[in-house]
Amino acid sequence: MTTQPSRPFRGLILDFAGVLATGISDAIRAWSLAEGLPAGAWRHALEGDPAGRECYAALECGRMTQHEWNRRTALALGLADGHNLMGRAWAGIRPAEDMIALARAARAAGLRVAMLSNSFGLDPYDPYAHIGVWDLFDVTVISEREGLAKPDPDIYRLTLERVGLPGDACVFVDDRPENLSPAEALGITTLHADGRPDTTDRLARLLGLGG
């Protein structure tokens, strides 16, 4: 009797923005210009300005509500209306259909599938509902709910604990290189979602799902 080779991995852990959601830079640039802002205003408000970085870090870890972040960031951008600012900026962002399809295929093939996301609030704008991914996963680890965020090693340990697998049984996909090293330290195989068109195909081959 011939035995089938075992699948090389038993778990798939996916980031959200830049992995399951796509077109982010273009959509936010277009929104910024439509609001009369410089094309890079959003990135500067979130990453370039020290106060903005502090606010965004607080949002990610649940120390600040999205309502309050919207208010403060609208002021920093010089916008009069902060209502649902995050949702307005993200309105043009699209599902990464190929990666979503692969996540479904991986789960159907018996892999444990998880989302590990540094969140940016769920109310009033829920980005996961907007992209339509809540039902993809066996496990969701969302930074604001846990009070810690990538690249803190503890959030990777928590994800493995909830997935119920050791690191060497899992693959993790993220678009930020700084988020990959802590996963690798736990024995997780990583794949950088670097914008190459063959990222999903590379992941499918890694998981033994063809492609």
WOFEN-V973983 format. One record per residue. RES is the residue in one small letter. PSI is psi as a letter, one per 30 degrees, with the letter a starting at -180 (none if undefined). OMEGA is omega in radians with two decimals (999 if undefined). Layout:
# WOFEN-V973983
res->(RES | RES)
psi->(PSI | PSI)
omega->(OMEGA | OMEGA)
This chain:
# WOFEN-V973983
res->(m | t | t | q | p | s | r | p | f | r | g | l | i | l | d | f | a | g | v | l | a | t | g | i | s | d | a | i | r | a | w | s | l | a | e | g | l | p | a | g | a | w | r | h | a | l | e | g | d | p | a | g | r | e | c | y | a | a | l | e | c | g | r | m | t | q | h | e | w | n | r | r | t | a | l | a | l | g | l | a | d | g | h | n | l | m | g | r | a | w | a | g | i | r | p | a | e | d | m | i | a | l | a | r | a | a | r | a | a | g | l | r | v | a | m | l | s | n | s | f | g | l | d | p | y | d | p | y | a | h | i | g | v | w | d | l | f | d | v | t | v | i | s | e | r | e | g | l | a | k | p | d | p | d | i | y | r | l | t | l | e | r | v | g | l | p | g | d | a | c | v | f | v | d | d | r | p | e | n | l | s | p | a | e | a | l | g | i | t | t | l | h | a | d | g | r | p | d | t | t | d | r | l | a | r | l | l | g | l | g | g)
psi->(k | k | k | k | k | k | k | f | l | f | k | k | k | k | l | d | k | f | e | f | k | l | g | e | e | e | e | e | e | e | e | e | e | f | g | g | l | l | e | g | e | e | e | e | e | e | e | e | k | e | e | e | e | e | e | e | e | e | e | e | g | g | f | k | l | e | e | e | e | e | e | e | e | e | e | e | f | g | k | f | j | g | k | h | e | e | e | e | e | g | e | g | k | l | k | i | e | e | e | e | e | e | e | e | e | e | e | f | f | g | k | k | k | l | k | j | k | j | l | h | l | f | k | f | k | j | f | e | e | e | f | h | g | e | g | f | k | e | k | k | j | k | e | f | f | f | g | l | l | k | g | k | f | e | f | e | e | e | e | e | e | e | e | h | l | l | e | f | g | l | k | k | k | l | f | j | e | f | f | e | e | e | e | e | f | g | g | k | k | l | k | j | i | g | f | k | f | g | e | e | e | e | e | e | e | e | f | g | g | a | none)
omega->(-3.13 | 3.09 | 3.10 | 3.09 | 3.14 | 3.12 | -3.02 | -3.14 | -3.14 | -3.12 | 3.09 | 3.14 | -3.05 | 2.89 | -3.13 | -3.07 | -3.13 | 3.10 | 3.11 | 3.06 | -3.03 | 3.14 | -3.00 | -3.08 | -3.11 | -3.11 | -3.12 | 3.04 | -3.14 | 3.10 | -3.13 | -3.13 | 3.12 | 3.11 | -3.11 | -3.14 | 2.98 | -3.08 | -3.10 | -3.04 | -3.10 | -3.14 | 3.13 | -3.10 | -3.09 | -2.98 | -3.03 | -3.12 | -3.10 | 3.12 | 3.11 | 3.10 | -3.13 | 3.12 | -3.10 | 3.08 | 3.10 | 3.09 | -3.11 | -3.05 | 3.07 | 3.11 | 3.10 | 3.10 | 3.06 | 3.09 | -3.11 | 3.10 | 3.10 | -3.11 | -3.08 | -3.08 | 3.05 | 3.09 | -3.14 | 3.13 | -3.10 | 3.13 | -3.11 | -3.03 | 3.11 | -3.07 | 3.11 | -3.11 | -3.12 | 3.14 | 3.12 | -3.12 | -3.08 | -3.00 | -3.08 | -3.10 | -2.94 | 2.98 | 3.00 | -2.94 | -3.10 | 3.13 | 3.10 | 3.10 | 3.12 | 3.09 | 3.11 | -3.14 | 3.13 | -3.14 | 3.11 | 3.13 | 3.07 | 3.07 | 2.96 | -3.06 | -3.09 | 2.94 | 3.06 | -2.96 | 2.87 | -2.97 | 3.09 | 3.09 | 3.13 | -3.05 | 0.21 | -3.10 | 3.10 | -3.08 | -3.12 | 3.05 | 3.12 | -3.12 | 3.04 | -3.05 | -3.06 | -3.04 | -3.08 | -2.78 | 2.91 | -3.04 | 2.98 | 3.08 | -3.02 | -2.94 | -3.08 | 3.13 | -3.06 | -3.13 | 3.05 | -2.99 | 2.98 | 0.17 | 3.07 | -3.10 | -3.08 | -3.11 | 3.05 | 3.09 | 3.12 | 3.13 | 3.11 | 3.13 | -3.10 | 3.06 | 3.12 | -3.12 | 3.02 | -3.10 | -3.05 | 3.06 | -2.99 | 2.98 | 3.12 | -3.14 | 3.13 | -3.14 | -3.12 | -3.10 | -3.10 | 3.12 | -3.09 | -3.06 | 3.12 | 3.09 | 3.13 | 3.13 | 3.11 | 3.10 | -3.13 | 3.01 | -3.06 | 3.04 | 3.13 | 3.05 | -2.96 | 3.11 | 3.10 | -3.08 | -3.10 | -3.09 | -3.11 | 3.11 | 3.12 | 3.13 | 3.13 | 3.12 | -3.14 | -3.12 | -3.11 | -3.12 | -3.12 | 3.13 | 999)
